[in-house]
Every structure is written in C-alpha cells, then in structure tokens.
C-alpha cells in the first residue's frame, strides 16, 4: 500500500503539468514522497521504522540527474542517476530506537535498550536491465539536427557558430563563463552575455527542421501545443499562463525548440539558454497575437543602437503588418528608464549592446517580470554599452491588441 500511495502521488503531479513550476518541484516531490513511503514502512526483521533520511541530499541529486537528462544528446540512464540520490538518502540515515532489535548487538548477550540506531550500510543501486534500454530505438534518442539534410541548408554544419547551436558543449560553456571577467560571481544573469548566439543562423536551422518535416506542431507534446488559435484570445491571469502561450507559439514561428514553456519560465542556465531574440519575440506574439512580430531576424544588436552592430544587420518592430504597425520606432534610453520601474509599460522591448562583446541582449516587460528566452529577476545590466540601449514601445494599435489578448489583467 505504501508504494501504491507513492505511485499515485507521483502520477497526480505528472498528470497536472500546470502545477509543476520547475525541475526543483519534480525533484522535491520525488524525494519527499520517497521519504514518506519509507517512513510508512518498517524493516522486515525487527519491525523498526525509519526516523530520518537525508531528504535534502536526495533532492539535490535528483535535481542534478534531471538537469543532466535535459541536456543529454546520447542514451541516458535517468533512473541510474537518480539512484545516487537513493544511496545519499540512506547514507547516515537513522532508525527509531523502538522496538528493541531482536538480534543482540555485536559483543552483547541481549539488547536492553537502544541508544543510537544509525544506518551504516546504505546498500548498492542495481542498474536497470540492458533489455529495457535496448527497447528504445535510435530514432527516439537521435537529435533532430542529425536528421537534417544539410545539403538543403545554406550553412556549413562544421561552422563553429552552427555547432554551438546544434551541439552545445555545456561543460565548455560553463568553463568559459567561470573564466570570464565579464561575469559577476553569484549573478547567473550576467552569464548570458557569453552565450547569446547569432539569431540569424539559428532561425535558418529551425526553419529547415519544419520544412523537412523533422519537427511539426503535431509532434509536440500536448503541453507545448495550442488546441487552436482561439486560445490566444483568452485573458492572461498570471505570467505562467502567458509563458504557456509563448511556448506554444515558438514552433509556429519557426523558433528553436529550446524556446519552450519549460525553458521560458526558469531563470538563466548556460546550457539551454542564449536565444534571447527568439524567446522575446515568442512572448511578444503571445502578448499581442500578431504573428508578424515574431518572425523578425537578427541578434539583439540589430534591434539596439549598437554601432556597428554584430553582422551589420538592422531589424525593426515598427514594421508594417497587414497595413498596420504595432510598435513605435525605437528611442534611446538609459538609467532614467532602466532604474525606474514606474516608467515600464507592458509590451516594452528593451535592447542593449555590450561593451567589447557581440550579440547584445533583448527582453520584454510582461507586467510581472522581464522575459527573454528565460525569466529574469531584473533588467540585464552587466557590461552594457549604455549608449546603445533602445526602447521599442507599443503604439495605440499595439496597446489595443495587447488589451484584447490579456483582458487588462497585467
């Protein structure tokens, strides 16, 4: 019964994806439910129950296993990795002191009472059967980029920029971040200045994934798929609801699969983020319902006042779409805007170039938080070229469609 309760509680979480805030929630739920299941039982010989297991260590190792699985491009033993958390749980665990064990302690004739009852052998984790792993086909684990016909794409697959997009080396990225003097210790968001990509190449690759029918909306999990476009007309009650719509819009706009609800809602991670223009545009389309605002090309520099911008390109949110524009032309702003939240308006797109660093950063104010391809705790401010900061603000047409999209809830 105890393990059935564990199973039921885990299924309740899995069947309600809207209640899963992040990986921490999953790791913590598995660890606490495992702890509760163990404490509901007793050892078979002495009928002694567990007093305390190392739930914190288990949670952290579960989280590490889940994060590793997210970025793995090869066959990955998630259960085996989570087994490390089970071993950690039992390492140093303590059993209750009652009832008194039947078998005498070493050197004793009988047990009168128990002073301490620590677990000294946490056991071993048995890996899953190879036959279970063999049941997974190569198609299930093959990266979608490996399925591309690169002869049909105007890019060199071996180009370092392309490899950074399709096969990011998280260890290399993290090492670069740690060694860079552009990153402030303890500030995760400052790391984004080292991982922003040339958005143009990323968009070419993602467009090819859909043109070659490797990805399609129909192949997306239900949580990432809109039932129909009418859903975009509903009001937004909170940021999470908005990001679900933005994540659903991502594939419709030909954006990199990493621009998803799951990745938009969390804070910056070097191994999965670095596509701020694509993420920002997906959120802008979710706010406005105007698809044309999500198909613009270019990295963040192109939308700022950076001179010269990376690649020399220019892009504008103030374009004519079906006879209307929805944003005013960009204006130059500085600390008088970035440091005064009373000046922020829903739909504001803020873009900046960096000092001695290409690509820049772009983000949109949702009314709750700033969002790029991740949810930010603040406006990106580290090593910013303040003369380059551009603000794109909704015009009257834009304000009208945003009001319609979210029913004045922001």
C-alpha angles and dihedrals in degrees: 000000000000094000091043088057089050090051094048093050093049091048090050089057094044092050092053104056091166088069094055105095097179146321089291089064092053094046093046093047093051092047097047093044090049089049091050092048093051093047091052089061138060135216112271097234106045101015091233119153128218117263101189138357128185098264094162094057090045091052093051093048091046088052092049090050092051093047091050090051091053093060100034115115094183133061106299131197100216093168091051092050091049087051087073087064091053091052090049090051091058096040104104093356117153130221123212117269094233137105098036111243115256095220111072119243115256109287094016131106094212140350115252099173140342122246097177133000110191126169106243098175115049091186130228131288114236112215118233121269114277088229090065092054090046090059089072111090124223089247089061093058101031115111113245088232090062089059094056121111097230091190086073094052123081092224136088109243089210093054106121090229091053092047089051088058102042100031110023115188102220093190092053091046093050091047090052090049094050092049097046121100088209092075123081114219112252094015109108094183093060087065090069091077088071098050107044110124134210096268094204095068092043091054093049090053094046092048089054091053089062097037090054091047093240090125127027137163089250091060094055120104113258092253090062097043129086115226088219140326091269088075088070090067095064121104122257114240095182144353093270092059091050093050091051088058091045091051090049091050093052098083092040087059094048092249126159111277087241087072093084139133090256092055098037093058098054131072123259120305119179094215098056108022132066100107100099097153092053093046093046092050092050090054092046090054090049089052096047107022088226107132093192090068089063101053099065118125132224143066122276093272089066091063096044134069092257111142116230096014120208106280092003094259129146129207134174138202088198092076125136111258116182092337095313138085122211103192133052119234114278121272130202114253136169140176092327086072105028095051098042112070091186087074095056119105128191109266095027110148113205120194132181140175123222132238107254093347129098132230100029126207137280131191140166130222109234098183090257105049142343111266132191114155085319135035111265129210090208144357112291103260109157118114092346121165095231093198088063100054111125129189120204110193130188117255122215092281090051094048090051095054093045090051089051093048098051102024092232094297096130 
